[in-house]
Amino acid sequence: MNTELTFTIKSIRFDENYNPSENTRITTNFANLARGEKRQENLRNALVMIDNRFNSLAHWDNARGDRYSVELEIISVALNINAESNDITFPVIEILKTNIIDKKNNERIEGIVGNNFSSYVRDYDFSVVLPEHNKNKSDFTIPDNFGDLHGSIFESFVNSTDYKNHFEKSPVICLSVSSKNVYQRTDNQHPVLGIEYQQDELSLTDHYFAKMGLHARYFMPPNSVAPLAFYFHGDLLRDYTNLELISTISTMEAFQKIYRPEIYNANSTAGKYYQPNLNHQDYSLTQIVYDREERSQLAVEQGKFTEKHFIKPYQTILEQLFTTSAR
């Protein structure tokens, strides 16, 4: 089959004036904040949280704790397939890019691309494929090819000329740790990432992201209460500067305090052995409005949208393009 595969990359500033576009997945962290009567207050408070956390971690030569601020860009990625009889364009990925403003030196420093990760195809996999596969079954299982298409699309994007023309380094994605696993503190400690934890087994998300060519490490940054999961390609501790890592920690820890306060805004700190618990009651709330139940419902809607408008009509083309590279 004669096909041309390209990606269209668009960027929009994420600030207190941000309004989600019609093509933005409404389950993303940033889009969810920018809805409702308190949308601007939500956005402003979240950005203040990010800046404060950045300065607390980047404390050297920063006696007043106000030297840096973080600018965020929403990166939207569309997959374009020019096939013999079809021209297909579908939004596949949304991620965040951090930029660091050094107000002392009047300098803008590139941060990390990745951070938050959103995908219509992932919604389809977790909200349509997985429930359907386990319907009326007593034991939970995962389909053999679960995540293959999504992983191949992601790797095609990261290895593409389009990606390399926009970004110098590989993405780092930062997520909440799994509530189904137990994490054990190690003796390894990084000055910015903090204390490293290791888990007792791979989570479903770990397996899914492995098909994207990413592996995970778990660190609890200084003055945090729970470890974060960092998904990356290469060497996390060597390939990125301290300021780059701080930009990811400050951004994603702020989001997690909003969306997972039971874990990341808990009033007690993770011990030597730690299992996250979303039913934990001893935690504090931020001053930011968020409807977690609505977000879960929207994920199902968007998974069905993907099935109807992308998976089913172009299944043959997608299989021919990506099956050979899927693991």
C-alpha positions as CSV (number, residue, x, y, z in Angstrom):
1,M,0.0,0.0,0.0
2,N,1.3,3.4,-1.0
3,T,1.0,5.6,2.1
4,E,2.6,8.7,3.6
5,L,2.5,9.1,7.3
6,T,3.0,12.5,8.9
7,F,2.1,14.4,12.0
8,T,0.7,17.9,12.4
9,I,1.9,19.6,15.6
10,K,0.1,22.7,17.0
11,S,0.9,24.6,20.2
12,I,-1.3,26.9,22.3
13,R,-0.3,28.8,25.5
14,F,-1.8,27.4,28.7
15,D,-2.5,30.4,31.0
16,E,-5.3,31.9,32.9
17,N,-7.0,33.0,29.6
18,Y,-6.9,29.5,28.1
19,N,-10.1,28.2,26.5
20,P,-10.2,24.6,25.2
21,S,-10.6,24.3,21.4
22,E,-13.3,22.1,19.9
23,N,-10.6,19.5,19.1
24,T,-9.2,19.3,22.6
25,R,-10.0,16.2,24.6
26,I,-12.1,17.5,27.4
27,T,-10.8,14.9,29.9
28,T,-7.3,16.4,29.8
29,N,-6.1,18.0,33.1
30,F,-5.7,21.4,31.6
31,A,-9.1,21.4,29.7
32,N,-10.9,20.2,32.8
33,L,-9.6,23.1,34.8
34,A,-10.8,25.6,32.2
35,R,-14.5,24.9,32.5
36,G,-17.3,26.3,34.6
37,E,-17.8,29.5,36.5
38,K,-14.5,29.4,38.3
39,R,-12.4,28.6,35.2
40,Q,-10.1,31.6,35.4
41,E,-9.7,31.3,39.2
42,N,-8.9,27.6,38.7
43,L,-6.3,28.3,36.1
44,R,-4.7,31.2,38.0
45,N,-4.5,29.1,41.3
46,A,-3.0,26.1,39.5
47,L,-0.3,28.3,37.8
48,V,0.6,29.8,41.2
49,M,0.9,26.4,42.7
50,I,3.3,25.4,39.9
51,D,5.5,28.5,40.2
52,N,5.7,28.2,44.0
53,R,6.7,24.5,43.8
54,F,9.3,25.2,41.2
55,N,11.0,27.9,43.3
56,S,10.9,25.7,46.4
57,L,12.9,23.0,44.5
58,A,15.2,25.4,42.6
59,H,16.2,27.1,45.8
60,W,19.9,27.8,45.1
61,D,20.7,31.5,44.2
62,N,17.0,32.1,44.9
63,A,16.8,33.5,48.4
64,R,13.4,35.2,47.9
65,G,11.9,32.1,46.3
66,D,10.6,34.1,43.3
67,R,13.3,33.8,40.7
68,Y,11.5,31.4,38.3
69,S,8.2,31.0,36.7
70,V,6.9,28.2,34.4
71,E,5.2,28.8,31.1
72,L,3.2,25.9,29.7
73,E,2.3,25.0,26.1
74,I,-0.4,22.5,25.1
75,I,1.0,20.4,22.2
76,S,-1.7,18.9,20.1
77,V,-0.7,16.2,17.6
78,A,-2.8,15.0,14.6
79,L,-1.9,11.9,12.6
80,N,-2.1,12.3,8.9
81,I,-2.3,9.3,6.6
82,N,-2.2,9.8,2.9
83,A,-3.3,6.5,1.5
84,E,-4.3,5.5,-2.0
85,S,-8.0,6.1,-1.5
86,N,-8.1,7.9,1.8
87,D,-6.7,11.0,3.3
88,I,-7.1,10.5,7.1
89,T,-6.5,13.1,9.8
90,F,-7.2,12.3,13.4
91,P,-6.1,13.9,16.7
92,V,-4.0,11.3,18.5
93,I,-1.9,12.9,21.3
94,E,-2.0,15.9,23.6
95,I,1.0,16.6,25.8
96,L,2.4,19.6,27.7
97,K,5.7,21.4,27.2
98,T,7.3,23.4,30.0
99,N,9.3,26.5,29.5
100,I,11.3,28.1,32.4
101,I,11.5,31.9,32.9
102,D,14.6,33.0,34.8
103,K,13.6,36.5,35.9
104,K,17.0,37.2,37.4
105,N,18.8,36.7,34.1
106,N,15.8,37.7,31.9
107,E,16.2,34.3,30.2
108,R,13.7,31.8,28.7
109,I,14.9,28.2,29.1
110,E,13.5,25.2,27.3
111,G,11.8,22.7,29.6
112,I,10.5,19.1,29.0
113,V,7.9,18.0,26.5
114,G,5.5,15.3,27.7
115,N,4.5,15.8,31.3
116,N,0.7,15.3,31.1
117,F,-0.3,12.7,28.5
118,S,-3.7,12.4,26.8
119,S,-4.8,10.3,23.9
120,Y,-8.1,9.4,22.2
121,V,-6.8,6.0,21.3
122,R,-5.9,5.3,25.0
123,D,-9.4,6.3,25.9
124,Y,-10.6,3.7,23.4
125,D,-8.3,1.0,24.8
126,F,-9.2,1.5,28.5
127,S,-12.8,2.6,28.2
128,V,-14.0,0.4,25.3
129,V,-11.7,-2.5,24.5
130,L,-10.8,-3.5,28.1
131,P,-14.4,-3.5,29.5
132,E,-15.7,-5.3,26.4
133,H,-13.0,-7.9,26.6
134,N,-13.8,-8.6,30.3
135,K,-17.5,-8.5,30.0
136,N,-19.2,-11.4,31.9
137,K,-15.8,-12.8,32.9
138,S,-15.0,-13.8,36.4
139,D,-11.3,-13.1,36.0
140,F,-9.8,-9.9,34.7
141,T,-7.5,-10.4,31.7
142,I,-5.8,-8.2,29.1
143,P,-6.1,-8.8,25.3
144,D,-2.9,-10.0,23.7
145,N,-2.7,-7.0,21.4
146,F,-3.8,-4.5,24.0
147,G,-2.0,-1.1,23.4
148,D,-0.2,-2.2,20.2
149,L,-1.8,0.3,17.9
150,H,-1.4,3.1,20.4
151,G,2.2,2.3,21.1
152,S,3.1,2.1,17.5
153,I,1.5,5.5,16.8
154,F,3.3,7.1,19.7
155,E,6.7,5.7,18.6
156,S,6.1,6.7,15.1
157,F,5.5,10.2,16.3
158,V,8.6,10.4,18.6
159,N,10.8,9.0,15.8
160,S,9.3,11.3,13.1
161,T,11.0,14.2,11.4
162,D,8.0,16.3,12.6
163,Y,8.9,15.6,16.2
164,K,12.6,16.2,15.8
165,N,12.0,19.5,14.0
166,H,10.1,20.8,17.1
167,F,11.7,19.1,20.1
168,E,15.4,18.4,21.0
169,K,14.9,15.8,23.7
170,S,12.7,12.7,24.1
171,P,9.5,13.1,26.1
172,V,9.1,12.5,29.8
173,I,5.6,11.7,31.1
174,C,4.7,12.0,34.8
175,L,1.7,10.2,36.2
176,S,0.3,9.1,39.5
177,V,1.5,5.8,41.0
178,S,-0.8,2.8,40.8
179,S,-3.2,2.2,43.8
180,K,-2.9,-1.6,43.1
181,N,0.8,-1.8,43.8
182,V,3.1,-1.6,46.8
183,Y,6.1,0.6,46.5
184,Q,9.3,0.2,48.6
185,R,11.7,3.0,49.4
186,T,15.3,2.4,48.2
187,D,18.6,4.0,49.3
188,N,18.9,5.8,46.0
189,Q,18.4,9.6,46.3
190,H,18.6,12.3,43.6
191,P,18.9,16.0,44.6
192,V,15.8,17.0,42.6
193,L,13.8,13.9,41.9
194,G,14.2,12.8,45.6
195,I,14.0,9.3,47.0
196,E,13.6,6.4,44.6
197,Y,10.9,3.8,45.2
198,Q,10.5,0.4,43.5
199,Q,7.3,-1.5,43.1
200,D,6.4,-5.1,43.7
201,E,5.1,-5.7,40.1
202,L,4.4,-3.9,36.9
203,S,1.1,-2.1,36.7
204,L,-1.3,-2.1,33.7
205,T,-0.1,1.4,32.9
206,D,3.5,0.3,33.0
207,H,2.8,-2.5,30.4
208,Y,0.8,0.0,28.3
209,F,3.6,2.6,28.3
210,A,6.2,-0.1,27.6
211,K,4.5,-0.6,24.2
212,M,5.1,3.2,23.7
213,G,8.9,2.5,24.1
214,L,8.9,4.0,27.6
215,H,10.0,2.6,30.9
216,A,9.3,3.8,34.4
217,R,11.1,4.9,37.6
218,Y,9.4,6.2,40.8
219,F,10.7,9.1,42.8
220,M,9.3,11.1,45.8
221,P,10.7,14.6,45.4
222,P,11.8,16.6,48.5
223,N,8.9,17.7,50.6
224,S,6.4,15.6,48.7
225,V,4.2,13.0,50.4
226,A,4.1,10.3,47.7
227,P,6.2,9.1,44.8
228,L,5.4,10.1,41.2
229,A,5.8,7.7,38.2
230,F,8.2,9.0,35.5
231,Y,8.0,7.4,32.0
232,F,10.8,8.0,29.7
233,H,13.2,6.7,27.0
234,G,16.9,6.8,27.7
235,D,18.4,7.8,31.1
236,L,16.2,10.0,33.2
237,L,18.9,11.1,35.6
238,R,21.5,11.9,32.9
239,D,19.6,13.2,29.9
240,Y,17.8,16.1,31.6
241,T,19.0,19.1,33.6
242,N,17.8,19.8,37.1
243,L,15.8,22.7,36.0
244,E,14.1,20.6,33.3
245,L,13.2,17.9,35.9
246,I,11.9,20.6,38.3
247,S,9.6,21.9,35.6
248,T,8.0,18.5,35.2
249,I,7.8,17.9,39.0
250,S,6.3,21.2,39.8
251,T,3.7,21.0,36.9
252,M,2.6,17.4,37.4
253,E,2.7,17.5,41.2
254,A,0.3,20.5,41.2
255,F,-2.1,18.6,38.9
256,Q,-1.9,15.5,41.0
257,K,-2.7,17.5,44.2
258,I,-5.8,18.7,42.4
259,Y,-6.9,15.4,40.9
260,R,-5.5,12.9,43.4
261,P,-5.5,14.8,46.7
262,E,-6.0,11.5,48.7
263,I,-2.5,10.5,47.5
264,Y,-0.6,13.7,46.7
265,N,-2.2,16.2,49.2
266,A,-2.3,13.6,52.0
267,N,-1.4,14.8,55.6
268,S,1.1,12.0,56.1
269,T,4.1,11.0,54.1
270,A,4.7,7.7,52.3
271,G,6.8,5.3,54.5
272,K,9.3,2.6,53.6
273,Y,6.4,0.5,52.1
274,Y,3.7,2.5,50.5
275,Q,0.4,1.6,48.7
276,P,-1.6,4.5,47.4
277,N,-5.2,4.6,48.4
278,L,-7.9,6.7,46.8
279,N,-10.2,6.0,49.7
280,H,-7.7,7.6,52.1
281,Q,-9.5,10.3,54.2
282,D,-6.7,12.2,55.8
283,Y,-5.9,14.7,53.1
284,S,-6.4,18.4,52.3
285,L,-8.2,19.9,49.3
286,T,-6.9,22.7,47.1
287,Q,-8.9,25.8,46.2
288,I,-9.6,24.4,42.7
289,V,-12.9,22.9,41.5
290,Y,-12.7,19.5,39.8
291,D,-15.3,16.8,39.0
292,R,-13.5,13.5,38.9
293,E,-16.7,11.4,38.2
294,E,-17.5,13.6,35.2
295,R,-14.0,13.0,33.9
296,S,-14.5,9.2,34.0
297,Q,-17.7,9.5,32.1
298,L,-16.2,11.7,29.4
299,A,-13.4,9.2,28.9
300,V,-16.0,6.6,27.9
301,E,-17.6,9.0,25.5
302,Q,-14.3,9.9,23.9
303,G,-13.4,6.2,23.6
304,K,-16.6,5.5,21.7
305,F,-15.9,8.6,19.5
306,T,-12.5,7.1,18.6
307,E,-14.0,3.7,17.8
308,K,-16.7,5.3,15.5
309,H,-14.5,7.9,13.7
310,F,-11.1,6.3,13.6
311,I,-10.8,2.6,14.5
312,K,-13.7,1.1,12.7
313,P,-13.6,3.1,9.4
314,Y,-9.8,2.8,9.0
315,Q,-9.1,-0.5,10.6
316,T,-7.6,-2.2,7.5
317,I,-5.3,0.8,6.8
318,L,-4.2,1.0,10.4
319,E,-3.4,-2.7,10.6
320,Q,-1.4,-2.5,7.4
321,L,0.5,0.5,8.6
322,F,1.2,-0.4,12.2
323,T,0.9,-4.2,12.7
324,T,4.5,-4.9,11.5
325,S,5.9,-2.5,14.1
326,A,3.6,-3.4,17.0
327,R,5.1,-5.6,19.7
